[in-house]
Amino acid sequence: MTAGLVWNYLNTNGPATTLKLKSALGISNSQLHLALGWLARENKIEITQLKHTCRISLGQ
């Protein structure tokens, strides 16, 4: 499951931008956005808007 891959990456490596996650995990934009949506709905992550991207970190 892609959401699990994203969560595990953040747990191991700390916060990352969406571009970094996509590149590190080798997944498409659609896969990343679906995973982030699920994780956000479950309150597992925090999303911070930067200038041209978002920073994703594990929720508190």
C-alpha positions in Angstrom: 0.0 0.0 0.0 1.4 3.4 -1.0 0.2 5.2 2.1 2.3 2.7 4.1 5.4 3.4 2.0 4.9 7.2 2.5 4.4 6.8 6.3 7.5 4.5 6.6 9.6 7.0 4.6 8.6 9.9 6.8 9.1 7.8 10.0 12.6 6.9 8.9 13.8 10.1 7.1 11.7 12.9 8.7 9.8 15.6 6.9 10.0 15.8 3.1 8.5 17.8 0.2 6.1 16.1 -2.1 8.7 16.2 -4.9 11.2 14.4 -2.6 8.6 11.7 -1.6 7.6 11.1 -5.2 11.3 10.8 -6.3 12.4 8.6 -3.3 9.5 6.2 -3.6 9.3 6.1 -7.4 5.6 6.7 -7.5 3.3 8.8 -9.7 1.7 12.1 -8.7 -1.7 10.3 -8.5 -0.3 7.6 -6.3 1.3 10.2 -4.0 -1.8 12.4 -3.8 -4.1 9.4 -3.0 -1.7 8.2 -0.3 -1.4 11.7 1.2 -5.2 12.1 1.2 -5.7 8.9 3.0 -3.0 9.7 5.6 -4.3 13.2 6.1 -7.9 11.9 6.6 -6.6 9.5 9.3 -4.6 12.4 10.9 -1.3 10.6 10.4 0.4 13.5 8.7 0.7 17.3 8.7 0.9 19.2 5.5 2.6 22.6 5.4 2.3 24.8 2.3 5.6 26.2 1.1 6.1 28.6 -1.9 5.7 26.0 -4.7 5.3 22.7 -2.9 4.2 21.2 0.4 6.2 19.8 3.3 4.9 16.6 4.7 5.6 15.4 8.2 4.2 12.8 10.6 1.3 14.1 12.7 1.7 14.7 16.4 
